Amino acid sequence: MENKYDHAFGKNDIRGIYGDDITEELFYNIGRSYVKYLKQHSEVNECDMYLTVCMDARTHSPSLSEALQAGITSKGAHVINLGLAPTPIGYYSEVKGVPSDITHGNKIIAACIITASHNPKEYNGLKMTFEHQTLSEQKIKELKDLTLNDWVDDIEPVNKSLVTDYNIIPDYISDMKSRFGKVGKGLKVVVDSANATGGIVGPQLYRELGCDVIELFSEPDGTFPNHHPNPSVESTLDSLKLKVLESKADIGIAYDGDSDRIGVVDNCGKFLTGDKLLLIYAAELIEECRQKGICPTIVSEVKCSQVLYDTINKSGGNAVMCKTGHGYIKAKMKETNALLAGEMSGHTFFKDKYYGFDDAIYAGCRIIEIISKKKNENPEFSVCDMLKPFELVYSSPELRYPCPNELKKSTLEEVKQRINANKNVFGSEIKDIITLDGMRIVFDGGFALIRQSNTEPVFTLRFEAKSKTEAELLKSTMTGMLDDILKVKK
């Protein structure tokens, strides 16, 4: 029999609408079960377990954090409460730890981050780590089974004797200063934190690096009063673009709801899609590795432009394509020993000189470093100079096509059947069909992509071709097919 909380457990994290899919009762039981999970997968006794807990700015995050901490401490494990903090600060806490006198010499065994990332304000969720990795789809399923099969209705209060409050943000800023020094001296940077968590870290850090920082919406407010916290949706960057142009800034940086995704606007007020941003990072990394005789592996996902993969490979790197989703990206990085990875959404993962997790604030430091270096070499430098390969194609914005979650699988299967039955349906010869995440239908000089969103009731569509007209034809064919299929299903 299906449990009411089944749908909260996703492929990359736990997420849903607060009050329906996400409740204090669920978080209490997850806390209990996660301690049990950790005991099964480690040799650490509960009394020696220390888990960090942090949260985003949503209005219901404090009560969910309280419930989660209650569940953890009910099993005798310890909580280091980091309070309001970006998701990457949670990841950082497991990797770097906290002062040993707090944990009595024990390592942080896991991090729990209460967030729904870029989702609307009525959503909330939970990201969890163990052994410096976010839980995979299979591990989330295992935790789900433990939680739902050992459910209790009565919530005990938090055992305060097992909770220690600790502000790790100064440690993080100090670490970044030691890595980058005054690399931003002479640069003007606009930072849009979208009233989420990035505002309590990013602006201060960039000032410490020497930047002249102009702040937008730094005050955390879980109602997101100024705009939705999703920098991969270009319309959310309107204020940032205007401020960059008005102030003649060198760059604009935006964060999503939990600050693990970055959005970047160049000095001309143009938005850089995730694949363009990744190519900038990749070009710099490849050049550094070439001097050491290394061919770096760089991972990206199925939504990214073919230009990205081709340019990396031609420049001396090794480009690898994988499924969309931060869990899949991290797993593929580990499998291939990749030094860099990124998604269209702005998740960027640096294993080169960092820890391999997605951290928008750190990614901002890296783009500041690159621009500073290039401007020192050439005062007339423009970010556009690094993106000329993209001028050869037209890449459509990401299109989110609504589809109920329960219909996505069967609808995608019918799309596959129709394309296999008529290989000329798009009016162009199909060169390849990549099915590692939905369908990426490859043509000469372009592709059409359809994949199921991991977090929302939509299909993600993207199209690339030698011209906008050709891309629009691919789009109309795909959306027409979906209209036709869903008209019958609904």
ZIRAFEN-V372491 format. One record per backbone hydrogen bond with DSSP energy under -0.5 kcal/mol. NH is the residue of the N-H (numbers start at 1). CO is the residue of the C=O. E is the energy in kcal/mol with one decimal. If there is no record, write none. Layout:
nh->(NH	NH)
co->(CO	CO)
e->(E	E)
This chain:
nh->(6	8	9	9	10	10	14	15	16	18	19	20	21	22	23	27	28	29	30	31	32	33	34	35	36	37	38	39	40	41	42	42	48	49	50	51	52	53	54	55	56	61	64	65	66	67	68	69	70	71	72	73	74	75	75	76	77	78	79	80	81	81	82	82	83	85	87	88	89	90	90	91	92	93	94	94	95	96	97	97	102	103	104	105	106	109	109	110	112	113	114	114	115	115	119	123	124	126	127	129	130	131	133	135	140	141	142	143	144	145	146	147	148	149	150	150	151	155	156	160	162	163	164	166	168	172	173	174	175	176	177	178	179	180	181	183	184	185	185	186	187	189	189	190	191	192	192	193	193	195	196	197	200	201	202	205	206	207	208	209	210	211	212	213	214	216	221	222	224	230	233	234	236	237	238	241	242	243	244	245	246	247	248	249	250	251	252	253	254	255	256	257	259	262	263	264	265	266	267	269	272	273	274	277	278	279	280	281	282	283	284	285	286	287	288	289	290	291	292	293	294	296	298	299	300	301	302	304	308	309	310	311	312	313	314	315	316	316	317	318	319	320	322	329	330	331	332	333	334	335	336	337	338	339	340	341	342	343	346	348	349	350	350	351	351	352	353	354	356	359	359	360	361	363	364	365	366	367	368	369	370	371	372	373	374	375	376	377	378	381	385	386	387	388	390	391	392	393	394	395	396	396	399	401	401	402	403	407	408	408	409	411	412	413	414	415	416	417	418	419	420	421	422	425	427	431	431	432	434	435	439	440	441	441	442	442	443	444	445	446	447	448	449	450	451	453	458	459	460	461	461	462	464	465	471	472	473	474	475	476	477	478	479	480	481	482	483	484	485	486	487	488	489	490)
co->(3	5	5	6	8	13	126	8	124	122	22	17	17	17	21	23	24	25	26	27	28	29	30	31	32	33	34	35	36	37	38	39	45	46	107	78	110	80	112	83	114	58	60	61	62	63	64	65	66	67	68	69	70	71	72	73	72	49	162	51	79	164	53	80	53	55	258	258	86	86	87	87	88	89	90	91	91	92	92	93	99	99	100	100	103	50	107	50	52	127	54	112	113	125	116	120	16	14	113	111	133	109	130	128	136	137	138	139	140	141	142	143	144	145	146	147	148	153	154	158	159	160	79	81	166	168	169	170	171	172	173	174	175	176	177	180	209	182	209	210	184	187	212	251	214	190	253	191	216	217	193	257	197	198	198	201	202	203	204	205	207	206	187	211	189	191	195	57	221	228	230	232	233	234	235	237	238	239	240	241	242	243	244	244	188	188	265	190	263	192	261	229	256	346	254	272	252	270	250	266	264	271	344	273	274	275	276	277	278	279	280	281	282	283	284	285	286	287	289	290	289	294	318	340	320	342	322	301	305	305	306	307	308	309	310	311	312	313	312	296	317	298	300	325	326	327	328	329	330	331	332	333	333	297	297	349	299	347	343	260	341	348	357	339	349	339	351	351	350	348	357	259	259	359	360	361	362	363	364	365	366	367	368	369	370	371	372	373	374	378	382	383	384	385	387	388	389	390	465	393	394	463	461	399	459	400	457	404	404	405	405	407	408	409	410	411	412	413	414	415	416	417	418	422	424	429	442	442	440	433	450	434	439	448	432	440	446	429	443	443	464	441	462	439	460	458	456	401	451	399	459	449	447	394	467	468	469	470	471	472	473	474	475	476	477	478	479	480	481	482	483	484	485	486)
e->(-1.8	-1.4	-0.6	-1.2	-0.9	-2.4	-2.4	-2.7	-2.3	-2.9	-3.3	-1.7	-1.2	-2.0	-0.5	-2.1	-2.6	-2.0	-2.6	-2.4	-1.9	-2.5	-2.8	-1.5	-1.5	-2.7	-2.9	-2.1	-2.0	-1.6	-0.5	-0.6	-1.9	-1.7	-0.5	-2.4	-2.1	-2.2	-2.2	-2.0	-2.1	-1.4	-1.8	-2.7	-2.2	-2.0	-2.5	-2.7	-2.0	-2.2	-2.3	-2.7	-1.7	-0.6	-1.2	-1.7	-1.4	-3.0	-2.8	-2.9	-0.7	-2.3	-2.8	-0.8	-0.8	-2.4	-2.5	-0.5	-1.0	-1.2	-0.8	-1.9	-2.7	-1.9	-1.1	-0.6	-1.8	-3.3	-0.6	-1.3	-1.9	-0.9	-0.8	-1.9	-1.9	-2.2	-0.5	-0.8	-2.6	-3.2	-2.7	-0.5	-0.8	-1.0	-2.5	-2.2	-2.6	-3.0	-2.7	-2.3	-2.4	-0.8	-1.0	-2.1	-2.6	-1.9	-1.9	-2.4	-2.5	-2.4	-2.1	-2.6	-2.8	-1.9	-0.8	-0.5	-0.6	-0.6	-0.6	-1.3	-2.4	-1.5	-2.5	-2.4	-0.8	-1.9	-2.6	-2.3	-2.1	-2.5	-2.3	-1.7	-1.2	-2.5	-2.2	-1.1	-2.2	-1.9	-0.5	-0.8	-2.4	-0.5	-2.8	-2.1	-2.8	-0.5	-2.9	-0.7	-2.2	-2.9	-2.1	-0.8	-1.5	-1.8	-2.3	-2.4	-2.6	-1.8	-2.1	-1.4	-1.8	-2.3	-2.9	-0.8	-2.6	-2.6	-3.0	-0.8	-2.4	-1.9	-2.0	-0.8	-2.1	-2.0	-1.1	-2.9	-2.2	-2.3	-2.5	-2.2	-2.9	-2.5	-0.7	-2.2	-2.2	-1.2	-2.7	-3.2	-2.9	-1.8	-1.2	-1.3	-0.8	-1.7	-2.4	-0.6	-2.4	-2.8	-0.5	-2.2	-2.7	-0.7	-1.0	-2.4	-2.3	-1.8	-1.6	-2.1	-3.1	-2.8	-1.6	-2.3	-3.2	-1.9	-2.0	-2.7	-2.5	-1.3	-1.1	-1.3	-2.7	-0.7	-2.7	-2.3	-2.6	-0.5	-1.2	-1.9	-0.7	-1.1	-2.7	-2.7	-2.2	-2.2	-2.4	-1.6	-0.6	-0.8	-2.7	-2.6	-0.5	-2.4	-1.8	-2.5	-2.3	-2.0	-2.5	-2.5	-2.1	-2.3	-2.3	-1.0	-1.7	-2.0	-1.1	-1.9	-1.8	-2.3	-1.5	-0.6	-3.1	-0.5	-0.8	-2.4	-0.6	-2.0	-0.7	-0.7	-2.7	-1.1	-0.5	-1.5	-0.6	-2.6	-1.8	-1.4	-2.0	-2.0	-2.2	-2.2	-2.2	-2.5	-2.5	-2.2	-2.6	-2.6	-1.8	-1.6	-2.5	-2.5	-2.0	-2.1	-1.8	-0.5	-1.3	-1.9	-1.3	-1.2	-3.2	-0.5	-0.5	-3.2	-2.9	-0.7	-2.7	-0.6	-2.4	-1.9	-0.9	-0.8	-0.6	-2.3	-2.5	-1.9	-1.9	-2.1	-2.2	-2.1	-2.4	-2.3	-2.6	-1.8	-1.3	-1.7	-1.7	-0.6	-3.2	-1.3	-2.5	-0.6	-3.0	-2.5	-0.6	-3.2	-3.1	-0.7	-2.9	-0.5	-0.8	-1.5	-1.7	-2.2	-2.7	-2.3	-1.6	-2.2	-2.4	-3.1	-3.2	-3.2	-0.6	-1.4	-2.6	-2.1	-2.0	-2.7	-1.6	-1.9	-2.3	-2.7	-1.9	-2.3	-2.9	-1.9	-1.8	-2.2	-2.8	-2.1	-2.2	-2.8	-1.7	-0.9	-1.8	-2.6)
